[in-house]
Amino acid sequence: MAGTELALSIALGVGLATAVGLRVFLPMLVVSAAAYTGHLHLSAGFGWLASAPALLMLAVAALIEVVAYYIPGVDNLLDTLAAPAALIAGTVLTAAVMTDLPPLVKWTTAAIAGGGAAGITQGITSILRLKSTTLTAGLGNHALATSELGGALGLSVLALAAPVIAVAVAAVGLALAIYLLRRFMRRKASP
């Protein structure tokens, strides 16, 4: 694999993994649909992701996940469950799109870059939701859920179309989220 192709496949994986940190199943559904329709080539051993049963299962899971994030209380519980799921899904999606690499390199890169991106994103959004729940008694959580949904879908599609731009957008989004967290923390610390 040429250096440019390797960099693009890693960027694609990191972009998708970041989207997984926002919603676990929606980016997997986007990848499954792209692979099923022949628009995305997956690494060996990941053909199951391009199958009709996987597409159907991921569609149902994504729909349930999206709806559940709009139910007060359930959204915070889902954040707890989504943390380990995001790490695993981010790693798997990153490995799935990194073709022609030796397994040790693929899985190490997928775990560090993909799992790391998904975990950081999931952690930040979980803290934002917790702060939103505290500050707005849960009334602001719907806006957060909608922005996460849009971000997961938009970032997934962008990662497929322009992986390097998707990583840049993800970096800016994470920086903005960190800024918001710090702002919330300062507000709480002020007398």
C-alpha atoms as one frame of an Amber mdcrd trajectory, in Angstrom:
protein
   0.000   0.000   0.000   1.403   3.378  -1.020   1.967   6.054   1.610  -0.851
   8.252   0.324  -3.321   5.358   0.242  -2.318   4.349   3.755  -2.756   7.904
   5.045  -6.182   8.164   3.381  -7.319   4.829   4.812  -6.207   5.872   8.298
  -7.962   9.250   7.870 -11.095   7.422   6.709 -10.926   5.150   9.750 -10.361
   8.016  12.179 -13.182  10.065  10.628 -15.577   7.131  10.918 -14.387   6.316
  14.436 -14.973   9.906  15.529 -18.520   9.641  14.148 -18.937   6.400  16.141
 -18.167   8.434  19.265 -21.311  10.449  18.518 -23.577   7.509  17.597 -22.354
   3.931  17.642 -24.577   2.324  15.029 -25.239   5.098  12.506 -21.657   5.276
  11.120 -21.573   1.488  10.975 -24.836   1.614   8.986 -23.350   4.174   6.577
 -20.259   1.999   6.050 -22.419  -1.093   5.612 -24.593   0.659   3.017 -21.560
   1.990   1.142 -19.928  -1.444   1.099 -23.198  -3.211   0.186 -23.695  -0.929
  -2.819 -20.078  -1.347  -3.914 -18.951   2.193  -3.112 -16.500   1.110  -0.412
 -13.974  -1.701  -0.443 -13.516  -3.361   2.935 -10.484  -5.161   4.295 -10.359
  -8.947   4.151 -12.484 -10.542   6.839 -15.020  -7.701   6.956 -17.307  -8.880
   4.136 -20.012  -9.520   6.734 -20.376  -5.755   7.091 -21.436  -5.522   3.431
 -24.142  -8.188   3.750 -27.899  -7.624   3.635 -28.428  -9.080   7.151 -25.784
  -6.726   8.599 -27.370  -3.796   6.783 -30.804  -4.654   8.197 -29.502  -5.278
  11.719 -27.537  -2.011  11.739 -30.544  -0.080  10.407 -32.719  -1.366  13.258
 -29.990  -0.747  15.846 -29.346   2.781  14.534 -33.057   3.625  14.615 -33.429
   2.370  18.193 -30.294   4.252  19.261 -31.443   7.516  17.663 -34.896   7.347
  19.247 -33.533   6.308  22.664 -31.300   9.387  22.861 -34.447  11.549  22.875
 -35.836   9.879  25.999 -34.834  11.755  29.186 -32.785   9.630  31.548 -32.296
   6.926  28.950 -29.875   9.212  27.098 -27.544   9.369  30.111 -27.801   5.601
  30.605 -26.978   5.065  26.928 -23.844   7.172  27.320 -22.637   4.719  29.964
 -23.324   1.738  27.695 -22.015   3.468  24.561 -18.538   4.127  25.973 -17.171
   0.582  25.609 -19.290  -0.021  22.497 -17.803   3.076  20.830 -14.254   1.904
  21.551 -14.971  -1.477  19.970 -16.944  -0.104  17.011 -14.350   2.603  16.316
 -11.598  -0.009  16.300 -13.579  -2.381  14.069 -14.566   0.294  11.529 -11.009
   1.597  11.327  -9.674  -1.918  10.755 -12.407  -2.588   8.193 -11.367   0.309
   5.943  -7.588  -0.154   6.231  -6.910  -2.617   3.445  -3.671  -4.385   2.509
  -1.904  -4.013   5.838  -0.321  -6.724   7.952  -2.721  -7.698  10.773  -0.473
  -6.464  13.587  -0.100  -3.013  12.010  -3.789  -2.844  11.097  -5.125  -3.762
  14.531  -2.591  -1.682  16.437  -3.394   1.381  14.341  -7.129   0.669  14.531
  -7.069   0.323  18.316  -4.971   3.424  18.912  -6.312   5.772  16.224  -9.847
   4.435  15.762 -10.602   3.322  19.300  -8.924   6.436  20.658 -10.909   8.817
  18.431 -14.184   7.079  19.259 -13.403   6.959  22.982 -12.390  10.605  23.226
 -15.448  11.727  21.282 -17.797   9.544  23.327 -16.241  10.745  26.584 -16.572
  14.398  25.679 -20.177  14.055  24.510 -21.076  12.087  27.639 -19.702  14.853
  29.833 -21.506  17.482  27.735 -24.794  15.590  28.141 -24.238  15.276  31.888
 -23.569  19.028  32.124 -26.606  19.727  29.945 -28.747  17.538  32.193 -27.475
  19.352  35.265 -27.783  22.890  33.890 -31.074  22.524  32.004 -32.779  19.701
  33.940 -32.528  17.652  30.742 -34.335  20.187  28.555 -31.182  20.924  26.545
 -30.445  17.267  25.888 -32.715  17.134  22.834 -30.653  19.822  21.121 -27.476
  17.931  22.000 -28.941  14.648  20.725 -29.924  16.310  17.455 -26.493  17.855
  16.963 -24.814  14.513  17.715 -27.101  12.757  15.231 -26.349  15.313  12.525
 -22.654  15.196  13.339 -22.514  11.387  13.190 -24.314  11.244   9.852 -22.502
  14.206   8.315 -19.072  13.096   9.495 -19.654   9.525   8.281 -20.606  10.664
   4.797 -17.804  13.240   4.725 -15.267  10.602   5.801 -16.279   8.453   2.843
 -16.099  11.380   0.393 -13.130  13.349   1.751 -11.344  11.574   4.628  -8.729
  14.251   5.324 -11.369  16.987   5.491 -13.449  14.767   7.794 -10.523  14.460
  10.211 -10.053  18.243  10.151 -13.769  18.797  10.820 -13.635  16.231  13.634
 -10.643  17.999  15.195 -12.428  21.349  15.076 -15.588  19.794  16.520 -13.686
  18.182  19.373 -11.860  21.447  20.083 -15.226  23.246  20.224 -16.624  20.592
  22.570 -13.604  20.912  24.859 -14.045  24.696  24.844 -17.712  24.272  25.850
 -16.752  21.880  28.630 -14.199  24.312  30.012 -16.760  27.097  29.838 -19.281
  24.985  31.769 -16.610  24.148  34.342 -15.708  27.810  34.829 -19.352  28.755
  35.152 -19.829  26.148  37.859 -16.652  27.224  39.676 -17.712  30.900  39.703
 -19.467  32.083  42.894
